[in-house]
Amino acid sequence: MDENLKPNNIEPQEPLGADKPQETINSPIEQAPEPVVAQAVVPQTVAPENFKLSPTFKLLGQAIKIFKSKFWRLLGLSVLPLVFVYIFLLLWVFLLTLVPYPFNLVLLFIVFLLPAFIGSASFVAMLYVVNDQENLSIMKALRVGFSKALSFIWVLILSTLLIMGGMLLLFVPGIILSFALTMSYYAFAIEGNKGLKALLRSSSMTKGHRGAILGRYFVFGISIVLPVMLVLIVGIPILIQSPETQKLAGGIVESVLSLFLTPISLIFGYLMFKELAQYRPIENFSPSSKSKKLYVFLAILGIVSLIIMMASPYIIMAWTIVMVSKTNPMINSDGLNNINLQNELSTQTTQPSESHKRDTQRINDIYTASIMLGSYFSTNGSYPVSLTISKTTDSDFVLRNTGPVVPSSEFNDPLAENGWYYGYISDGKTYTLTAHLENEGDKMSHYCDQQEKDASGLCIFKYTVKQ
């Protein structure tokens, strides 16, 4: 064989046999100087320097074309979550009148979770329909979607925690992560990456192209949002004069447009994902342990951020107590609160009477309601309005029917069965809470409004807050 590989073996006088074997022997010698084999076995590990994502309007045109070709399946999968949302909302409103507080909050939680689960399954199903080349039916796509919905939700939760953790680090890292993780859902549905791996895959494949992705999503959003805003702000008011009808028509237009815009925006992102995946294939993806540890750390920071957000209502409530103590003259002059009141009664030489205990509960209830009203004002910017006095003995007591601000079963005068009540009146900016006290002497005297007594001579405890 060594002699056959010498250069003189190409001369015709050598007994190399027939022409075909000679060509077979000569071929590798002629190709040997070219590193063809080396190029075939060494894949590209990074995208070429000249790689660029397709222009925005080219991607948008392709997205619309795909949407048209799979119109009915994508439309059906878009309608499904909206239908279930409206069904569950109507069900909750109906059951809200039958289920007492606080069990109605549990019902609200369930009503929220079920549409979220169905929406996730529908989203995954749409991705499979977009990526499928064999005309996958809606039912088959939904079966796949429901089987992978929980895993998709886990990816969604992780990405949210990472972004929240980044926001906790002076905001900018959260913005960067929000674009680094834009391809996580596609990496999950198209390539089968689960959990943290989907996030790492998205971060890896978008590296160096996040500005381009941001720019394309921005132009896409502007090209979609501007026509919609023109319809909602200009078109509807011209065609419809009634404000109530305008609001209704605007809601209908938004719902209908979302049926089209949701799948188109999904396809738009899918096309960018396919281009990025072509130049950074999954075979070359190998996340480092450093990246994994960083993402775990950010997820923990996200949990901390979530805890802070959940605790914020209680922080607001504490702040409200401080502000109330500063703005209410009765509290400023006497330095009183419900704990002080209990201490005062406990230091009396004789055991507090039942009437004193009831007065203590009344004042505590009023202070508790004021804290809840402060929290309500912080969220809504105004207090529940009642221009005439609303009583706890009324079936339509405003603080139970709005929010509710106070629990229906707890905020009642101790002698409610005898017609005693708490009162509330407000113009939305200020409010007054009132209660009748059975005792006005000794330790209770500074709680009694000496200027106002009812017909039977009982003093009225009045609590007013002004913004």
Buried (B, 14 or more C-beta within 10 A) or exposed (E): EEEEEEEEBEEEEEEBEEEEEBEEBBEEBEEEEEEEEEEEEEEEEEBEEEBEBBEBEEBBEBBBEBBEEBEEBBBBBBEBBBEBBEEBEEBBEEBBEEBEBEEBEEBBEEBBEBBBBBBBBBBBBBBBBBBBEEEBEBEBBBBBBBEBBEBBBBBBEBBBBBBBBBBBEEEEBBEEBBBBBBBBBBBBBBBEBBBBBBBBBBBBBBEEBBEBBBEBBEBBEEEBEEEBEEBBEEBBEEEBEEEEEBEEBBEEBEEEBBBBBBBBBBBBBBBBBEBBBEBBBBEEBEBEEEBBEBBBEBBEBBEEBBEEEEEEEEEBBEEBBEEBEEEBEBBEEEEBBBEEBBEBBEEEEEEBEEBBBBBBBBBBBBBBBBBBBBBBBBEEEEBBBBEEBBBBBEEEBBBBBBBBBBBBEEBBBBBBEEEBBBBBBBEBEEBBBBBBBBBBEEBBEEBBBEEEBEEEEBBBBBBBBEE
